[in-house]
Amino acid sequence: MKYVVILAAAFALAGCATPAARIDHIAATAGLQRIELQGTQFQHVAYLRNGNPDQPWHIYLEGDGTPFTSSTEPALDPTPRRPLALELMLADSRPAVYLGRPCYNGHAHDPPCQTALWTSDRYSERVLASMAAALTNLLESKHITQVYLVGHSGGGTLAVLLADRIPQTIAIITLSANLDTDAWTALHDYTPLTGSINPARQIALPDDIWQWHLVGSKDSLVPPWITRRGSAQQASSQVVEFADADHACCWVRYWPAALEQISDYLVRPAVFSNPDMSLNEGIFVRP
């Protein structure tokens, strides 16, 4: 497939470059437009695939990347070594934006940045406010009226926390999302994310925002029960389990078919007898 060739070539050519430079190279090789967006006090790197503003745009949010280099030592640069959300975007042909977090993608040493923003405060009000401001400015400048928020791992956490700040949101799709951060840190005996907002402790989102939370049966980092527990209070929310998936494998392979059928449901809900979807070998099946 085309995006597989792009990724293989980009990683091979990028060599020993920094994580931010590798992501730049992958995006450039795929023909994406790189832009800098102003948030609150932070700059955000974003990559765009432009298209019709009258159709839903897909906003991709990356996982936490590399918050620590050891169990106690924060990383100097949290930018992900493998940008799985970007890989998902490359497997998607629709108009899309890959939105970076504060201090990621080459901005770790900007004056407002501090390691707390990618460790204890990774889902904090400061992070959410800046991402919401950056994304709102972009959507308004391009007259985009509908978006899906798509997030892998911690990007899924952010998708749920950002949805009520982005009025254009009509759907949330997460993959291996940490939706109960307190339960997650307790499970792994990690330091609690004391500066972060836990999605499991927030009020439910409006029921006109459809939510699909995709989980992997083999995921030991964010087990399916963490996602189920965190999404239990949400209306219009479904958790769909993939028997062969873990935290990283094999979401890129499953993504085009899953996204197609979720989009089909959102466009033509009347063809479904009920909102539930079953799963057969990674493919949604209409009831």
LINQUI-V777729 format. One record per residue. N is the residue number from 1. D_FIRST is the distance of its C-alpha to the first C-alpha in Angstrom with 1 decimal. Layout:
((N	D_FIRST) (N	D_FIRST))
This chain:
((1	0.0) (2	3.8) (3	5.7) (4	5.4) (5	6.6) (6	9.0) (7	10.3) (8	11.0) (9	12.7) (10	14.5) (11	16.0) (12	17.0) (13	18.7) (14	20.3) (15	22.3) (16	25.3) (17	25.2) (18	26.2) (19	23.9) (20	24.5) (21	23.7) (22	20.4) (23	19.4) (24	20.7) (25	18.6) (26	15.3) (27	16.4) (28	17.7) (29	14.6) (30	12.7) (31	15.8) (32	17.4) (33	21.2) (34	23.2) (35	26.6) (36	29.4) (37	31.0) (38	34.5) (39	35.1) (40	38.7) (41	39.6) (42	36.1) (43	33.4) (44	29.8) (45	26.7) (46	24.1) (47	20.9) (48	20.5) (49	18.2) (50	21.0) (51	21.6) (52	24.3) (53	26.8) (54	28.0) (55	24.9) (56	24.1) (57	22.4) (58	20.5) (59	22.2) (60	20.3) (61	22.8) (62	22.1) (63	23.9) (64	27.0) (65	25.5) (66	28.3) (67	31.7) (68	33.5) (69	33.6) (70	35.9) (71	37.6) (72	40.1) (73	38.8) (74	36.8) (75	34.0) (76	34.8) (77	31.4) (78	29.5) (79	26.2) (80	23.4) (81	22.1) (82	18.7) (83	18.0) (84	16.3) (85	17.1) (86	15.5) (87	12.2) (88	12.9) (89	13.7) (90	10.4) (91	8.8) (92	11.8) (93	12.4) (94	16.2) (95	18.9) (96	18.9) (97	20.9) (98	20.4) (99	24.1) (100	25.6) (101	28.7) (102	32.1) (103	32.4) (104	28.7) (105	26.5) (106	29.4) (107	32.2) (108	33.6) (109	36.8) (110	37.6) (111	41.2) (112	40.6) (113	38.2) (114	39.5) (115	37.9) (116	39.0) (117	36.4) (118	33.6) (119	35.7) (120	38.5) (121	37.9) (122	34.1) (123	34.4) (124	37.7) (125	39.2) (126	38.8) (127	35.1) (128	34.7) (129	37.1) (130	35.3) (131	31.8) (132	33.3) (133	35.2) (134	32.2) (135	30.0) (136	32.9) (137	33.7) (138	30.1) (139	30.0) (140	33.5) (141	32.8) (142	29.9) (143	31.8) (144	29.1) (145	30.8) (146	28.3) (147	25.9) (148	24.0) (149	24.5) (150	21.6) (151	22.4) (152	21.4) (153	24.4) (154	27.1) (155	25.1) (156	25.7) (157	29.4) (158	29.5) (159	27.8) (160	30.7) (161	33.3) (162	32.2) (163	31.8) (164	35.6) (165	35.7) (166	33.1) (167	34.6) (168	31.5) (169	29.8) (170	29.2) (171	26.9) (172	26.0) (173	23.0) (174	23.3) (175	21.4) (176	23.8) (177	26.3) (178	29.7) (179	31.9) (180	35.2) (181	35.6) (182	39.1) (183	38.1) (184	35.2) (185	37.4) (186	40.0) (187	37.7) (188	36.6) (189	40.0) (190	38.5) (191	40.7) (192	40.9) (193	39.0) (194	42.4) (195	41.4) (196	38.5) (197	38.4) (198	37.5) (199	35.7) (200	37.6) (201	40.8) (202	40.0) (203	41.1) (204	38.7) (205	36.6) (206	37.4) (207	36.5) (208	34.8) (209	31.9) (210	29.6) (211	28.2) (212	25.5) (213	25.5) (214	22.8) (215	24.1) (216	23.2) (217	25.9) (218	25.4) (219	25.6) (220	28.8) (221	28.5) (222	28.6) (223	29.7) (224	29.2) (225	33.0) (226	32.8) (227	30.5) (228	32.6) (229	35.8) (230	34.7) (231	33.6) (232	36.5) (233	38.6) (234	35.9) (235	36.3) (236	33.4) (237	31.4) (238	29.4) (239	28.1) (240	25.4) (241	24.9) (242	21.9) (243	23.5) (244	20.8) (245	20.0) (246	21.9) (247	22.1) (248	18.7) (249	16.9) (250	15.0) (251	14.8) (252	11.3) (253	10.3) (254	13.2) (255	13.1) (256	11.6) (257	14.0) (258	16.8) (259	16.7) (260	16.7) (261	19.7) (262	21.5) (263	21.3) (264	22.5) (265	25.4) (266	26.4) (267	26.5) (268	28.2) (269	30.1) (270	32.7) (271	30.6) (272	30.7) (273	34.0) (274	33.7) (275	31.4) (276	30.3) (277	26.9) (278	26.5) (279	23.4) (280	22.3) (281	19.7) (282	18.0) (283	18.2) (284	21.1) (285	23.7) (286	26.3) (287	29.8))
